[in-house]
Amino acid sequence: MWDLLYYSCDEQSEKGRHAETPAQDEEAGDQEEGRGPGREEARPMKSAWLLPGRPGVGKTSLIRELVARVKGKAGGFYTEEIRAGGARLGFRLVTLDGQETTLAHTSIRSPHRVSRYGVDIGGLERVGVAAVQKAIAESDLIVIDEIGKMELFSDKFRQAVTQAVASGKRVLGTIMLSPHPWADAIKSHPGVRVVALTRENRGRVLADIGSWLEEAGVTA
């Protein structure tokens, strides 16, 4: 079921386009987990939380705040913008153990492009995919920030995400908000809970994920 087809992406990154509303997302989550009016039974424990959300709502900062609470070992990566003179020039991938690589940049010549950014698939696989694979083998918490159009050009990245979700370990990540066949399939995985992050629900989501990690013995 998870051996999914390759889909090329040549439009701008998902960030903020064709978004489902948080209310729709929460309603779908309630239906998937057997909640709703008159339903009191406990929802099944999910092994992964994935957070879509519009740019600027604080997805990466929330993940970094939660990683700081981890008492065991966390591995994986997050992404951050590369800016100069107030302009965004690209994106940098940073692993939790301190490795860095340029994921995408206006100066990169690549057949894999999202908007004006060329994507360095080799760097993603050498640093980001390797960090996820190492986390699957060695860590208590696997961090994947993000599962987006740029990353999904890589078949090896897709395989690593699938393996992480299937590992049974706690997975915390961000995922593209707009529709995408492969990303949508991961969102519908029975072990995944998807909650759209907003400025309004950030505190609640932070508390909920903190409790989820504590229940798993990942945080103090």
Secondary structure as UniProt FT lines:
FT   TURN            15..16
FT   HELIX           22..32
FT   TURN            33..34
FT   TURN            37..38
FT   STRAND          48..51
FT   TURN            55..56
FT   HELIX           59..67
FT   TURN            68..69
FT   STRAND          74..84
FT   TURN            85..86
FT   STRAND          87..95
FT   TURN            96..97
FT   STRAND          100..105
FT   TURN            106..107
FT   STRAND          113..114
FT   TURN            115..116
FT   STRAND          117..119
FT   HELIX           121..123
FT   HELIX           124..129
FT   HELIX           130..138
FT   STRAND          141..147
FT   TURN            149..150
FT   HELIX           151..153
FT   HELIX           155..166
FT   STRAND          170..175
FT   HELIX           181..187
FT   TURN            190..191
FT   STRAND          192..194
FT   TURN            199..201
FT   HELIX           202..215
FT   TURN            216..217
//
